[in-house]
Amino acid sequence: MLKLQEAILPEEGITHRIQDTIHQLGYPQLRQIRCESMGSTLILQGELSSWYELQLILKIAVNEPEVERVENQIQVRSGYQFSLVTD
């Protein structure tokens, strides 16, 4: 039986490959991260709860051979509030 696969444009291929790799890490929150590629620039968007998760995603993105620039628009929202104001 022949299996048909939808054609993927080169930029969509990069995005698809990176998102698949991110999703395979097994962290449910990483499934909410969106990737978009514009030429050799990869744009990452979304929200995470830890810097560790962000570092995992950035490592995947910068190791992609076709990506020359990563634009990180991911926000890290931890449960901790830091204040730089002293009394």
N, C-alpha and C positions, 0 to 999 in steps of 0.2 A: 504494500500500500504506500502510495506517495503522499508525503505530508507537505502541505503548502504553508509557506511562511510569508507574512506581510512584509513588503519591502520597507526598509528603514533607510532614510537619508543619512549621510555621514554624520551630520551634527546630531541628529536624533539617535544615531547609533552610539555615540559617545555618552549622551545623556542616559540612554537605556542601560548601557553597560555599567556606568557608575552607580545608578540607582539600584540595579540588581545586586551589585557588590555590597552596597550599604545595607540593603534589606537582608542579605544573607548573614550579617553579623549577629542577628538574633535579638537585637534590642527593639522592642515594640515602638518606642518613641521615634526611632530613626526612620520609620515608614512615613512619617509626616514631613520629612525633608524633601524639598523640591529642587530639581536640577534643571538648568536650562543652559544650552550652549549657543554661543554666537561666535562662529569661527573657531578660533583656538582659545576663546575665553569661556570658562565655566562659571555660571552664577549659581550659588547655593542659597536657598531661602528656607526659612522655617524657624522653629523655636525648640530648644533643648533644655534639659534641666541640669546638665553637667558639662564642665569643661572637658572632661575625659571623652564624652561622646563627640564633642566638637573636634577634638584632636584626631579621633578615629576617622571621621569623615574627611578632614583636611588631608590626612595622610593618603587616603585612597585617591582623592582628587589630584594631588600634586604628583602622584606616581603614574598617572595616566599619560602615556607618551604623546598623545595628540593635544594635550592641554598645556598651553604656555602661560596662562594667567588664570588665577582663581579669584573671583569676587565673592567674598564671604559676607552674606547678608543674614546669617544665622544669629539669633539672639539667644544668649544663655540666661535662663531665669532660674536661679536657685532659690531655695526657701529661706536663705539667709539674707538679712538686710545689713549692709555695711554703711557706716556713717563716718564721714571725714570731719565732722564738726565735733569739737571738744568743748566741754563745759568749763 
